[in-house]
Amino acid sequence: MLGLWQVLSMELNSKSALSTFERRELPNIQPDFTDVTESLNEEAQAPITPQAEEEASSDDPLAEGIRALILGERQKPSGQALCDEVSISMKDTSKVLASDNSRPYMEQVFNVKLIEDFRKVFPIPVGEEKIVVLKCRATIQYSIQVEAETDFFLVADSDRNLRVRWEPDNSTARRIP
């Protein structure tokens, strides 16, 4: 038996293989969340979510200093306010990514919620690691008349860049009129 998303996917993608609901990542978002400086199509490894025991690392002054450098002004607002800010940029950037009509974009983002805030405790990324700094969830209406709950993450990489990554929950996808 096919799930709702599989049926919608077959229906919506019958002419071309759109990869809308795959994991997407926006590299190197600058403080205003508008300056994207790398390829936007990379399918990067899943980010690492900090564990509860890593709260002890919040006492390390060196780690605190590096976190402050990575986060900059993003350490000041509340977690919810930062989720709201990131969601606006994510929506705008998805439209830029779709400007060649190769993929759907986000038309509306609403019900933005903070899920987890690791800004004070995330471990410093090394190598190719990407560490979750903030996890949020929103309901997103995509340009292909589909709505889905979508988790999005602010992640830090080992180059001290912040990135935004989103992962729609295909089990919640539904066609909208």
N, C-alpha and C positions, 0 to 999 in steps of 0.2 A: 504494500500500500504506500502510495506516495504522500509525503507530507505537503502542507500548504505551500511552503516555500519552494519545494521541488516542482509543484504544479505551476506556481507563478513563474518560477525561473524558466521552465520549459516554454511557457506561454510568452514571456517577455523576451526571451533570448532565442526565439526560433530563427531569426535571421542572422544574428551574430552572437558571439560568445562574450557577453558583457561580464566583467568581473567585479561588478559593483559591490557585492556583499562579501568580498574577501577583506582580509585585514589590510588596512591602509596606514601609511605612516607619512607624516610630513616632516622632512628633515630640517634641522637647524632653524627653528623659529626664533626670531630676534625679539627683543623686549616688547615691541608693539604687536607681536604675533603676525606680522605681515610679510616679512622678508624671508623668502624661502630660497636657499642657495644651492640645493643639490637636486639630483634626479628625484622625482616624486613617485616613481613606480616601483621602488625597491620593495621586495617582500623580505623584510628583515626578520631575524629570529625574535621570538616572543620576549617581551621584557621580563625582567626578574622582579617579582613582588617581594618587598621586604617582609621579614617574619617578625613576630612579636618580640622574640629574644634580641632583636637588633636594637631595641630601645636603649639598651645599655651603651651603644655606641654614641648616643647623643651627648654623653659626658666628655667625649674626646675633643679638646679644643681645636686640634688640627683638622679633624673631620668637620667640625662646626664651621670653621673658616672656609674650607673647600665648598661645603654646601652653600654658604653665603655667597661665594663667588659664582657658583653655578646658577643659583636662583636669582640673584640680584634683587630687583624690585618685586619679584614674584613671591618673596618670602613674607611680604607685609600684609596683603589682603587676607581675609578669611578664606578658608578652603572653598566655601560655597561661592564667594565672589570670584575667586580664581577659576572655578569651573564655568561660571557664567561668561567670563572674559574669553576663556579658551574656546567655548562653544561657538561664540560669534566668529572668531577667526577661523575655526574649523569649517564652518558653513561657507564663509566667503572664499576660503581657499579651495574647497571642493568645487565651487563654480569655476574658478580659474583652471583647475585640473580638467574640467569637462568642456573647456572652451573649444576644443576640436571635435566635440560630439562623440568622443570615443568611450565615454563612461557617464553614467548618471551622476547627479550632484545633489546636495542637500538643499531642499527648498525651505524647509522650516525646521527649527530646533526648539523644542519646548519641554517642559517638565524636567529641567536640568537639576540633578541632585548630586551632592557630594557623597561618595561611597567611602573612600578612605583617603586620609591625608598623611603622607609619610615625609613631609618636608623637613621635619626636625630629626628624623632618624634614618633616612635612606642611606645605605652604604655607598661609598664612593665607587663609581663604576671603573673597571679596569678591562683592558683588552677590547673585545667587541661587545662587552656587556651594555645593556640598556636597563636602567633601574627605574621602576615606577616611583614617581614622586607624588602623584595625585591620581586618584581614580574617580571618575564621574560617570553618570548615566543620564541619558536623555531619550526622549521619544523624537525620532527624526522622520520627516516626510521627505522621500527621495523623488527626484524628477520623473521617475518611471511609475508614478502613482502607487508607490509602495511605502508603507510606514512600518518602522521597526524600532524596538528598544535597542539602543546602541550604547555600549560601554566605550568611553574614551579615556585616554591616559596621557598625562604629562610625564614624559620619561627623560631621564638624563643619560647621556652617553659618556664614554671615556674621554672624548674630546672636549668635555665641559659644555656641550650643546644641549639645549632642551628641544624635545620633539613632541609632537602630538600624534597619537596613534588612535585609530578607532576600529572597533570590531562590532558590527551589527549582530544581534541575536536573531538568527534566521528563524528560530522557532516562534518568534513573536511577529514575524513579517505578515502583513496583511495588505490586500489591495484596498486603495482608497478611491472614492469616486472623483 
